[in-house]
Amino acid sequence: MHNCLRTGFTLGFVVLLVGAALPFSLSFQVAARHEAATAEERTLDQLDALLSAYKDAETGERGYMLAGQEAYLTPYRRGQDDIRALLPPLRDKLARVSAQRQSFSRLLALDAQFARYQAERIAARRRDDQAGGEHTDHGKRLMDGIRVEVAGLQAHVKARLRNLSAGARQLDEWNRRAIVIVTLIDLLLFGAVYVFALRSLRTQQENGEALQAANSHLLREGERRHADAQQMERHAQRLTQIIATQSELAQSAMDMTHFLDVVVQRMLVLTPASGAVVEMVEGDEMVYRAGSGTVAEFVGLRLQRGSSLSGLCVRAGTVIVSADCANDERVDQVARRKVGAGSMVVAPLFRAGEAVGVVKVIAPTAHGFDGNDIQTLQLMAGMLGAALGNQLQFQRNDALLTERTQTLAALERELLRREKYEIELQRGRERIQSIIAASHEAFICIDSAGLVTDWNARAVSIFGWEQAEVMGQPLEQLIIPETLREKHRQGIAHFLATGEGPVLNRRIELPARRRDGSEIPVELTITVLRKEGAVEFPCFLHDISERKHSEALLLKQQETLRSISDNLPALVGFVDSEERFQYCNRQFQAMLGLDVLGMTLEQAMGKEFHTAIAPLITAALQGEPARSDSAMMTLQGMRDFEGRFIPQTDIGGNVVGFHIIAWDITERKQREREWQSRASVDALTGLLNRAFFLEALELALRRHRRTGEALAVLYLDIDHFKQINDQHGHAAGDAVLQAFAGYLKGALRESDIVGRFGGDEFCVALDNVQSPDNAAAVAEKILAAAQQPVLFQGTSLSISTSIGIAFVDMPALRAEHLIPMADAALYRAKQAGRNRYSLDVVPPASMVFE
């Protein structure tokens, strides 16, 4: 009998263990699925943000193409920056699946084309290139392709998210079923034991009390095991959170600020704490470095080490528990009341064996923490201490590596310097002799008596005297003209007496005599060489006959060029590297009415104009040609100029200034503005034509989508307009259209958009409408204005109008969706008797998002 009972107890214990382990395993798998689903949701958010960035870039580019204002490029640049920031992380996440990798590759190709397309359009618009401003379908096709690829990627991610969610729900359902099944098995086991006990009671009443005691013991054991299973599940959840915390901390190991923030945030999840803080030792104080919960606002708080529980923990180097802070003499009561601490646990942080801080958790009530919470705090303190140690070791290793690298680099530089010095020292004399012998300049050296001591091959070529013929001969008898010989002798005597000479170490030009008696101009430099108490005068010189001839030709060419530039129909000038005018033609001076030579650009043109062209000046001085179209105040008033900034370099390739050539394009600009106005405005009424109205409406819708403000569209036509044409002729109809356009403009604000769609149909976009009643009030105002008669050739023509209104509280629709809504409302107004309006408020459910 006892053996049977023992077997039953063993079997029950095994079943209880299985019942506790199975739900724990399933719960762990559910948590993993939920974490993967969260990652996919973040990917979806990034894809949504990417699509929004493309829309911002498209909106900014189209706005700039339409208006030509730089302010519209702000959303374009912001969108491009967001695109560049979002694409790399998305590529890393989406490259794991082949289908997503192919779709993302297509998206990258479309992105490159789209960015190049927008940049070319904007550049063309800046050049006032008419072709750049035309609307094309290419950008729309690229944007549609991007939307398709992003939608495909979103579909893949959503499919994986659904699979993960379904798997998590299925595992969760299995977990619940497992708990129910284990519970039923426990009940069946308890029932079997109970039946077995009853049978034993019938056969052996003498053992009844023992069986009853065993049954009660088994029931209590089952309840205890069930409680143990629940506690194991809680421990498992806590362990899962600790593992997730370790993973996140490992990713931020070198970023201590983020590391500390993760620790204090996780302590709120892992323990019943209302606040957690990391304190670091700074001298005699403990400083709050990171905090969460109720103590987050106290980051930076300083406590005295000698009077605080944290300081005691650092000195003791062990965990300290204060179950009732209000009655604990070790606690700084002022700081306790400030952070609202009822109980707290403090664990030390060690770095290289030294306590450098603490991790502290706070509960608002006394006795708020148990042994598990203390173990968790010790574990987090150990991880934080290890991170501090790793950071210290990393800093030491980095410093050691830097020091050794610098030492090796210095040693290598010293070796190279010595090697180079030895080589140069060895070859110096040979190099000097080779240079002198092969020099393209003549080299002549004389002693203090004026006798020749050196004469190279180039001197032979220039003057015709061989080296053997001149060595030891007086130089003045060889190459110095008779008129300069006396000055030559006086110069040598003056230097020997005073140590000074006016022609030494300077480039001077003098005439020199050749062997055949002819004279040539030479440029020479004379220096002094003192050697063992003696003085020598080395001299480098070269024949400048060709240069002098070229200078004469150049002077003549400059005079010719000046004559040509003075008669050009353009402003021509040269500005040096200090932005000062060194040349300007006659047209330049006549246009500005002053002599600008020697003046800076800012002095000549004014500060405002100089600021406007400052980027072009910088580019030109950096060697880059630049172009500008700008307006400038002249004696003839404000004029438009097309300018070119052409860099000028010297023989060494250094920029020494730039040329300015500017053409007066005022008349061309006026014609362009007239052509642009004719292309966007209806010729009869002066209102926007249909195409430009739709462009302006689309831009308004995009702007209102960002602000969330309401917008209304009015669709109008003139009642019985065909009868006016039939009875009075088309000229009368044109007069009615012109008068009605004037009535419309008089009834609307300047910020509202109004256009003619053709015939007698007009359309109005009301900006910043607060409510449908405001839109209706505008319609009433238009109806009243249209009651005014139109005078045509002495005849008074009565007119009226019907209006359809589409009011959208959150303008998420496209123009092609909103216009038909207003047109349908106009139809209802006409059906109701004309000379009235009909208003539709578009509900959010019917909105068609891009």
LOMI-783571 format. One record per residue (C-alpha): residue in three letters; x, y, z. Coordinates in steps of 0.2 Angstrom, whole numbers, padded with zeros to 4 digits, always signed. Layout:
BEGIN
ALAXYZ...
//
This chain:
BEGIN
MET+0000+0000+0000HIS+0014+0012+0005ASN+0023+0008-0012CYS+0007+0012-0022LEU+0005+0029-0012ARG+0024+0033-0015THR+0022+0029-0034GLY+0006+0040-0035PHE+0015+0055-0026THR+0030+0053-0038LEU+0019+0053-0053GLY+0010+0068-0047PHE+0026+0077-0044VAL+0032+0074-0062VAL+0015+0080-0069LEU+0016+0096-0059LEU+0034+0099-0066VAL+0029+0096-0084GLY+0014+0108-0081ALA+0025+0122-0075ALA+0038+0120-0088LEU+0027+0119-0103PRO+0018+0136-0101PHE+0035+0144-0097SER+0042+0138-0114LEU+0027+0143-0124SER+0027+0160-0115PHE+0045+0163-0120GLN+0041+0159-0138VAL+0026+0171-0138ALA+0038+0185-0132ALA+0050+0182-0146ARG+0037+0183-0159HIS+0030+0199-0151GLU+0048+0207-0152ALA+0050+0202-0170ALA+0033+0209-0174THR+0038+0226-0166ALA+0053+0226-0177GLU+0042+0224-0192GLU+0031+0238-0186ARG+0046+0250-0185THR+0051+0245-0203LEU+0033+0250-0208ASP+0035+0266-0200GLN+0051+0270-0208LEU+0043+0265-0225ASP+0029+0277-0222ALA+0042+0291-0217LEU+0052+0287-0233LEU+0036+0289-0244SER+0032+0306-0235ALA+0050+0312-0238TYR+0048+0308-0257LYS+0031+0318-0257ASP+0039+0333-0248ALA+0053+0333-0261GLU+0041+0332-0275THR+0030+0346-0267GLY+0045+0357-0265GLU+0052+0354-0282ARG+0035+0357-0291GLY+0032+0373-0280TYR+0049+0380-0285MET+0046+0376-0304LEU+0029+0385-0303ALA+0034+0400-0293GLY+0053+0401-0294GLN+0055+0406-0276GLU+0069+0398-0266ALA+0057+0396-0251TYR+0049+0381-0260LEU+0066+0372-0260THR+0065+0370-0241PRO+0053+0355-0241TYR+0063+0348-0256ARG+0079+0349-0247ARG+0071+0342-0231GLY+0063+0328-0241GLN+0080+0323-0249ASP+0089+0324-0232ASP+0076+0312-0225ILE+0077+0300-0240ARG+0096+0299-0238ALA+0094+0296-0219LEU+0081+0282-0221LEU+0087+0272-0236PRO+0103+0264-0227PRO+0094+0256-0212LEU+0080+0250-0223ARG+0092+0242-0235ASP+0100+0233-0220LYS+0083+0227-0214LEU+0075+0222-0231ALA+0090+0214-0239ARG+0087+0197-0229VAL+0073+0192-0241SER+0076+0189-0259ALA+0060+0197-0265GLN+0062+0212-0254ARG+0080+0214-0260GLN+0075+0214-0278SER+0061+0227-0275PHE+0073+0238-0264SER+0086+0238-0278ARG+0072+0244-0290LEU+0068+0257-0278LEU+0086+0263-0277ALA+0087+0264-0296LEU+0071+0274-0296ASP+0077+0285-0282ALA+0093+0289-0292GLN+0083+0294-0307PHE+0071+0304-0297ALA+0085+0314-0288ARG+0094+0317-0304TYR+0077+0323-0313GLN+0073+0335-0299ALA+0091+0342-0298GLU+0091+0345-0317ARG+0073+0353-0317ILE+0079+0365-0303ALA+0095+0369-0311ALA+0086+0373-0327ARG+0073+0384-0318ARG+0087+0393-0310ARG+0095+0397-0327ASP+0077+0403-0332ASP+0077+0389-0345GLN+0059+0389-0352ALA+0061+0371-0356GLY+0065+0367-0338GLY+0049+0375-0332GLU+0038+0364-0343HIS+0027+0351-0335THR+0032+0333-0340ASP+0025+0316-0336HIS+0042+0309-0332GLY+0043+0315-0314LYS+0026+0308-0311ARG+0030+0291-0318LEU+0046+0290-0307MET+0035+0295-0292ASP+0022+0282-0296GLY+0036+0269-0298ILE+0043+0274-0281ARG+0025+0273-0273VAL+0023+0255-0281GLU+0040+0249-0275VAL+0037+0256-0257ALA+0019+0249-0257GLY+0026+0232-0262LEU+0039+0232-0248GLN+0025+0237-0236ALA+0015+0223-0242HIS+0030+0211-0239VAL+0032+0218-0222LYS+0014+0217-0218ALA+0013+0199-0223ARG+0027+0195-0212LEU+0019+0205-0198ARG+0003+0195-0200ASN+0012+0179-0200LEU+0021+0183-0184SER+0005+0190-0176ALA-0004+0174-0181GLY+0010+0163-0174ALA+0010+0173-0158ARG-0009+0171-0156GLN-0008+0152-0160LEU+0006+0150-0147ASP-0003+0160-0135GLU-0019+0149-0138TRP-0008+0133-0136ASN-0001+0141-0119ARG-0019+0143-0113ARG-0024+0126-0118ALA-0009+0118-0110ILE-0013+0127-0094VAL-0031+0120-0095ILE-0025+0102-0100VAL-0012+0102-0086THR-0025+0108-0074LEU-0037+0094-0079ILE-0023+0081-0078ASP-0020+0088-0060LEU-0038+0086-0056LEU-0039+0069-0063LEU-0024+0064-0054PHE-0031+0071-0038GLY-0048+0061-0042ALA-0038+0045-0045VAL-0029+0047-0028TYR-0046+0051-0020VAL-0054+0035-0027PHE-0039+0025-0023ALA-0041+0031-0005LEU-0059+0027-0004ARG-0056+0009-0010SER-0042+0007+0003LEU-0054+0014+0016ARG-0067+0001+0013THR-0055-0013+0013GLN-0044-0007+0028GLN-0053+0005+0039GLU-0038+0004+0051ASN-0028+0014+0038GLY-0042+0027+0035GLU-0034+0041+0045ALA-0017+0038+0036LEU-0025+0038+0019GLN-0035+0054+0023ALA-0019+0062+0029ALA-0010+0057+0013ASN-0024+0064+0002SER-0023+0080+0011HIS-0005+0081+0010LEU-0006+0078-0009LEU-0019+0092-0011ARG-0008+0104-0002GLU+0007+0098-0012GLY-0002+0101-0028GLU-0007+0119-0023ARG+0011+0122-0018ARG+0017+0116-0035HIS+0005+0126-0044ALA+0010+0142-0034ASP+0029+0137-0038ALA+0024+0136-0057GLN+0017+0153-0056GLN+0032+0160-0048MET+0043+0151-0061GLU+0033+0159-0074ARG+0036+0176-0066HIS+0055+0172-0064ALA+0055+0167-0083GLN+0047+0184-0088ARG+0060+0193-0077LEU+0074+0183-0085THR+0068+0187-0102GLN+0068+0206-0099ILE+0085+0205-0091ILE+0092+0196-0107ALA+0084+0209-0118THR+0092+0222-0107GLN+0109+0214-0109SER+0107+0214-0127GLU+0102+0232-0128LEU+0116+0237-0116ALA+0129+0227-0127GLN+0124+0238-0142SER+0128+0254-0132ALA+0143+0248-0122MET+0154+0262-0128ASP+0140+0276-0126MET+0139+0277-0107THR+0126+0290-0107HIS+0114+0279-0117PHE+0120+0264-0106LEU+0115+0273-0090ASP+0098+0278-0097VAL+0094+0260-0102VAL+0099+0253-0085VAL+0088+0266-0075GLN+0073+0263-0087ARG+0074+0244-0086MET+0075+0244-0067LEU+0057+0252-0067VAL+0052+0236-0077LEU+0062+0223-0067THR+0057+0229-0050PRO+0042+0237-0041ALA+0053+0254-0040SER+0044+0270-0044GLY+0061+0278-0048ALA+0079+0272-0051VAL+0095+0282-0052VAL+0114+0280-0055GLU+0125+0291-0044MET+0144+0293-0047VAL+0157+0299-0035GLU+0164+0316-0039GLY+0176+0322-0024ASP+0166+0322-0008GLU+0149+0322-0017MET+0138+0309-0025VAL+0130+0316-0041TYR+0114+0309-0050ARG+0121+0305-0067ALA+0105+0296-0074GLY+0087+0294-0068SER+0070+0287-0072GLY+0053+0288-0065THR+0050+0299-0050VAL+0068+0304-0049ALA+0071+0308-0068GLU+0069+0327-0064PHE+0083+0327-0051VAL+0097+0322-0063GLY+0112+0333-0058LEU+0107+0332-0039ARG+0122+0332-0027LEU+0123+0323-0010GLN+0137+0323+0003ARG+0146+0306+0003GLY+0147+0307+0022SER+0129+0310+0026SER+0120+0299+0012LEU+0116+0281+0011SER+0124+0281-0006GLY+0141+0287+0001LEU+0140+0273+0015CYS+0137+0260+0001VAL+0153+0266-0008ARG+0163+0265+0008ALA+0156+0248+0013GLY+0157+0241-0005THR+0141+0231-0002VAL+0123+0231-0005ILE+0113+0242+0008VAL+0094+0240+0010SER+0084+0253+0019ALA+0067+0245+0022ASP+0060+0261+0030CYS+0069+0277+0025ALA+0059+0289+0036ASN+0066+0280+0051ASP+0083+0276+0045GLU+0097+0287+0052ARG+0108+0283+0038VAL+0097+0291+0025ASP+0099+0310+0020GLN+0081+0315+0025VAL+0081+0331+0015ALA+0085+0322-0001ARG+0073+0308+0004ARG+0058+0320+0005LYS+0063+0328-0011VAL+0063+0312-0021GLY+0048+0304-0011ALA+0058+0288-0005GLY+0049+0276+0007SER+0061+0262+0005MET+0077+0260-0006VAL+0090+0248-0011VAL+0108+0254-0015ALA+0121+0243-0024PRO+0139+0248-0027LEU+0147+0250-0045PHE+0165+0244-0046ARG+0178+0249-0059ALA+0195+0241-0058GLY+0191+0235-0040GLU+0186+0252-0034ALA+0169+0258-0030VAL+0165+0273-0041GLY+0146+0275-0039VAL+0130+0266-0035VAL+0114+0260-0043LYS+0099+0265-0032VAL+0080+0260-0033ILE+0067+0269-0024ALA+0049+0264-0019PRO+0036+0276-0012THR+0031+0265+0003ALA+0041+0256+0016HIS+0046+0238+0013GLY+0044+0239-0006PHE+0057+0227-0011ASP+0060+0208-0009GLY+0075+0197-0011ASN+0072+0195-0030ASP+0073+0213-0032ILE+0089+0215-0023GLN+0097+0201-0034THR+0091+0210-0050LEU+0099+0226-0044GLN+0115+0217-0040LEU+0115+0209-0058MET+0112+0227-0066ALA+0126+0234-0055GLY+0138+0221-0060MET+0134+0224-0079LEU+0136+0243-0077GLY+0152+0240-0067ALA+0159+0229-0081ALA+0154+0242-0094LEU+0163+0255-0084GLY+0179+0243-0083ASN+0178+0240-0102GLN+0177+0258-0106LEU+0192+0262-0094GLN+0202+0248-0103PHE+0197+0254-0120GLN+0203+0272-0116ARG+0219+0265-0109ASN+0222+0254-0124ASP+0218+0269-0136ALA+0229+0280-0127LEU+0243+0267-0127LEU+0241+0264-0146THR+0240+0283-0150GLU+0257+0286-0140ARG+0266+0271-0148THR+0260+0277-0165GLN+0266+0294-0162THR+0283+0288-0156LEU+0285+0277-0171ALA+0280+0291-0183ALA+0292+0303-0175LEU+0306+0290-0176GLU+0302+0287-0194ARG+0302+0305-0198GLU+0319+0307-0189LEU+0327+0293-0199LEU+0320+0300-0215ARG+0326+0317-0211ARG+0344+0311-0207GLU+0345+0301-0222LYS+0339+0315-0233TYR+0351+0327-0225GLU+0366+0315-0228ILE+0361+0313-0246GLU+0359+0331-0249LEU+0375+0335-0240GLN+0384+0323-0251ARG+0377+0329-0267GLY+0375+0347-0263ARG+0391+0353-0271GLU+0389+0342-0287ARG+0371+0348-0289ILE+0376+0366-0288GLN+0390+0364-0301SER+0377+0355-0312ILE+0365+0368-0310ILE+0377+0382-0314ALA+0383+0372-0329ALA+0366+0368-0336SER+0358+0384-0331HIS+0348+0393-0345GLU+0355+0409-0337ALA+0372+0415-0339PHE+0383+0414-0323ILE+0398+0425-0321CYS+0408+0427-0305ILE+0421+0441-0302ASP+0433+0444-0287SER+0435+0460-0277ALA+0447+0466-0291GLY+0434+0464-0304LEU+0442+0449-0313VAL+0432+0435-0320THR+0433+0419-0309ASP+0419+0409-0317TRP+0410+0409-0334ASN+0397+0395-0338ALA+0392+0389-0356ARG+0377+0400-0356ALA+0388+0415-0354VAL+0398+0409-0369SER+0382+0408-0379ILE+0376+0425-0375PHE+0392+0435-0376GLY+0403+0425-0388TRP+0418+0424-0377GLU+0425+0407-0373GLN+0429+0402-0355ALA+0448+0401-0357GLU+0448+0418-0365VAL+0440+0427-0351MET+0446+0419-0335GLY+0457+0431-0325GLN+0452+0446-0337PRO+0443+0462-0330LEU+0424+0460-0333GLU+0422+0479-0338GLN+0433+0476-0353LEU+0422+0461-0359ILE+0404+0465-0357ILE+0401+0482-0348PRO+0398+0497-0360GLU+0410+0511-0358THR+0397+0523-0351LEU+0394+0511-0336ARG+0412+0506-0332GLU+0416+0520-0320LYS+0400+0516-0310HIS+0405+0498-0310ARG+0422+0502-0302GLN+0414+0514-0290GLY+0401+0501-0284ILE+0415+0488-0280ALA+0425+0501-0271HIS+0409+0507-0261PHE+0405+0489-0256LEU+0423+0485-0250ALA+0423+0501-0240THR+0405+0500-0232GLY+0399+0482-0235GLU+0384+0489-0244GLY+0378+0490-0262PRO+0362+0497-0269VAL+0361+0484-0283LEU+0365+0468-0273ASN+0351+0455-0271ARG+0340+0464-0283ARG+0334+0461-0301ILE+0340+0475-0312GLU+0340+0478-0330LEU+0356+0485-0339PRO+0363+0485-0356ALA+0378+0473-0360ARG+0391+0472-0374ARG+0394+0457-0384ARG+0410+0452-0392ASP+0405+0459-0409GLY+0402+0476-0400SER+0383+0475-0401GLU+0373+0479-0385ILE+0358+0469-0378PRO+0347+0472-0363VAL+0350+0459-0349GLU+0342+0456-0332LEU+0354+0452-0318THR+0355+0448-0300ILE+0371+0451-0291THR+0375+0443-0274VAL+0390+0443-0262LEU+0400+0427-0257ARG+0413+0428-0243LYS+0425+0413-0243GLU+0440+0412-0232GLY+0442+0431-0230ALA+0440+0434-0249VAL+0425+0442-0257GLU+0417+0436-0274PHE+0402+0443-0283PRO+0392+0429-0291CYS+0380+0435-0305PHE+0365+0427-0314LEU+0359+0436-0330HIS+0350+0432-0345ASP+0346+0440-0362ILE+0329+0449-0361SER+0329+0455-0379GLU+0314+0444-0384ARG+0305+0449-0368LYS+0307+0467-0372HIS+0301+0465-0389SER+0286+0455-0383GLU+0282+0468-0370ALA+0281+0481-0384LEU+0269+0470-0394LEU+0259+0467-0378LEU+0257+0485-0374LYS+0251+0488-0392GLN+0239+0473-0390GLN+0232+0480-0374GLU+0229+0497-0382THR+0219+0488-0396LEU+0209+0477-0383ARG+0205+0493-0373SER+0199+0501-0389ILE+0188+0486-0393SER+0181+0484-0375ASP+0177+0503-0374ASN+0166+0500-0389LEU+0157+0484-0384PRO+0139+0485-0379ALA+0143+0477-0363LEU+0151+0481-0346VAL+0169+0474-0345GLY+0180+0475-0330PHE+0194+0466-0321VAL+0194+0463-0302ASP+0209+0457-0292SER+0210+0445-0278GLU+0206+0459-0265GLU+0190+0463-0275ARG+0197+0479-0281PHE+0193+0486-0299GLN+0209+0486-0309TYR+0201+0489-0326CYS+0184+0494-0332ASN+0178+0499-0350ARG+0170+0516-0355GLN+0152+0507-0354PHE+0155+0502-0336GLN+0159+0520-0330ALA+0145+0527-0341MET+0132+0515-0333LEU+0138+0518-0315GLY+0142+0537-0317LEU+0159+0536-0308ASP+0177+0530-0310VAL+0178+0513-0301LEU+0197+0510-0303GLY+0204+0506-0286MET+0187+0504-0278THR+0181+0488-0270LEU+0166+0479-0278GLU+0156+0484-0262GLN+0161+0502-0263ALA+0156+0503-0282MET+0140+0492-0282GLY+0133+0494-0265LYS+0132+0482-0250GLU+0116+0474-0255PHE+0121+0470-0273HIS+0138+0464-0266THR+0130+0452-0254ALA+0119+0445-0268ILE+0133+0441-0279ALA+0145+0436-0265PRO+0144+0417-0268LEU+0149+0420-0287ILE+0164+0431-0281THR+0169+0416-0270ALA+0168+0404-0284ALA+0177+0414-0296LEU+0192+0417-0284GLN+0192+0398-0281GLY+0195+0396-0300GLU+0177+0392-0305PRO+0168+0402-0319ALA+0151+0408-0313ARG+0135+0416-0320SER+0122+0427-0313ASP+0106+0436-0318SER+0103+0450-0306ALA+0096+0468-0305MET+0108+0483-0302MET+0104+0501-0299THR+0112+0512-0313LEU+0110+0530-0319GLN+0096+0524-0330GLY+0087+0516-0315MET+0086+0498-0310ARG+0092+0487-0325ASP+0093+0468-0327PHE+0110+0461-0331GLU+0117+0444-0337GLY+0135+0443-0330ARG+0149+0431-0332PHE+0163+0429-0319ILE+0179+0422-0328PRO+0194+0418-0316GLN+0211+0424-0322THR+0227+0414-0317ASP+0245+0418-0317ILE+0258+0407-0325GLY+0259+0396-0309GLY+0240+0392-0310ASN+0236+0404-0295VAL+0220+0414-0296VAL+0224+0433-0297GLY+0207+0440-0300PHE+0193+0438-0312HIS+0185+0447-0327ILE+0167+0453-0327ILE+0157+0454-0343ALA+0139+0459-0341TRP+0126+0462-0354ASP+0110+0473-0351ILE+0095+0461-0353THR+0082+0472-0346GLU+0071+0472-0362ARG+0073+0453-0364LYS+0068+0450-0346GLN+0052+0461-0349ARG+0048+0451-0364GLU+0050+0435-0355ARG+0039+0441-0341GLU+0026+0446-0353TRP+0027+0429-0362GLN+0026+0420-0345SER+0010+0430-0340ARG+0002+0426-0357ALA+0005+0408-0354SER-0003+0407-0337VAL-0017+0419-0339ASP-0034+0418-0348ALA-0032+0432-0361LEU-0051+0437-0360THR-0053+0439-0341GLY-0036+0441-0335LEU-0039+0426-0323LEU-0028+0410-0322ASN-0031+0398-0335ARG-0037+0380-0331ALA-0019+0372-0331PHE-0011+0385-0320PHE-0027+0385-0308LEU-0025+0366-0306GLU-0006+0368-0302ALA-0010+0382-0290LEU-0024+0372-0282GLU-0013+0356-0280LEU+0001+0367-0271ALA-0013+0374-0260LEU-0019+0356-0255ARG-0001+0350-0252ARG+0001+0366-0240HIS-0015+0363-0231ARG-0011+0344-0229ARG+0004+0349-0219THR-0006+0362-0208GLY-0022+0353-0206GLU-0032+0368-0211ALA-0049+0367-0220LEU-0051+0372-0238ALA-0066+0375-0250VAL-0068+0374-0269LEU-0081+0384-0278TYR-0087+0379-0296LEU-0097+0393-0304ASP-0105+0396-0321ILE-0116+0411-0327ASP-0135+0407-0328HIS-0142+0407-0346PHE-0126+0412-0354LYS-0130+0404-0370GLN-0146+0415-0372ILE-0135+0430-0370ASN-0123+0424-0384ASP-0138+0420-0395GLN-0148+0436-0392HIS-0134+0449-0391GLY-0119+0441-0400HIS-0102+0434-0394ALA-0096+0452-0391ALA-0109+0454-0378GLY-0104+0437-0371ASP-0086+0442-0369ALA-0091+0458-0360VAL-0102+0448-0348LEU-0087+0436-0345GLN-0075+0451-0342ALA-0088+0459-0330PHE-0091+0443-0320ALA-0073+0440-0318GLY-0071+0458-0311TYR-0086+0454-0299LEU-0077+0438-0293LYS-0061+0447-0289GLY-0070+0460-0280ALA-0079+0448-0269LEU-0063+0437-0265ARG-0047+0440-0254GLU-0030+0442-0262SER-0025+0425-0255ASP-0039+0416-0264ILE-0036+0407-0281VAL-0048+0411-0295GLY-0047+0404-0313ARG-0058+0402-0329PHE-0060+0384-0334GLY-0067+0389-0351GLY-0084+0396-0358ASP-0094+0403-0344GLU-0086+0391-0331PHE-0075+0398-0316CYS-0067+0390-0301VAL-0062+0397-0285ALA-0051+0390-0271LEU-0054+0398-0254ASP-0039+0398-0243ASN-0039+0395-0224VAL-0058+0393-0222GLN-0063+0390-0204SER-0080+0381-0207PRO-0094+0377-0220ASP-0103+0393-0214ASN-0088+0404-0220ALA-0088+0396-0237ALA-0107+0399-0238ALA-0104+0417-0233VAL-0092+0419-0248ALA-0104+0411-0260GLU-0118+0424-0254LYS-0106+0438-0257ILE-0103+0432-0275LEU-0121+0430-0278ALA-0125+0448-0272ALA-0110+0454-0283ALA-0117+0445-0299GLN-0133+0454-0297GLN-0125+0470-0304PRO-0131+0473-0323VAL-0118+0473-0337LEU-0119+0488-0349PHE-0115+0483-0367GLN-0117+0496-0381GLY-0131+0505-0371THR-0140+0489-0366SER-0141+0483-0348LEU-0139+0464-0347SER-0145+0456-0331ILE-0135+0441-0325SER-0134+0428-0311THR-0123+0414-0306SER-0125+0396-0298ILE-0112+0390-0287GLY-0107+0372-0281ILE-0096+0371-0265ALA-0085+0356-0259PHE-0079+0359-0241VAL-0065+0348-0235ASP-0060+0349-0216MET-0044+0339-0219PRO-0038+0342-0237ALA-0031+0325-0241LEU-0039+0324-0258ARG-0031+0328-0275ALA-0037+0342-0286GLU-0044+0329-0299HIS-0055+0322-0285LEU-0061+0338-0277ILE-0066+0348-0293PRO-0079+0334-0298MET-0087+0336-0281ALA-0089+0354-0283ASP-0096+0352-0301ALA-0109+0340-0294ALA-0114+0352-0281LEU-0116+0365-0295TYR-0127+0353-0304ARG-0139+0352-0289ALA-0139+0371-0287LYS-0145+0373-0305GLN-0158+0359-0303ALA-0165+0369-0288GLY-0168+0384-0298ARG-0151+0393-0302ASN-0145+0409-0294ARG-0140+0400-0278TYR-0127+0389-0271SER-0126+0371-0265LEU-0113+0365-0252ASP-0106+0348-0249VAL-0095+0344-0234VAL-0084+0330-0239PRO-0083+0317-0224PRO-0066+0310-0219ALA-0071+0292-0224SER-0072+0297-0242MET-0055+0305-0243VAL-0043+0297-0256PHE-0025+0298-0249GLU-0010+0298-0260
//
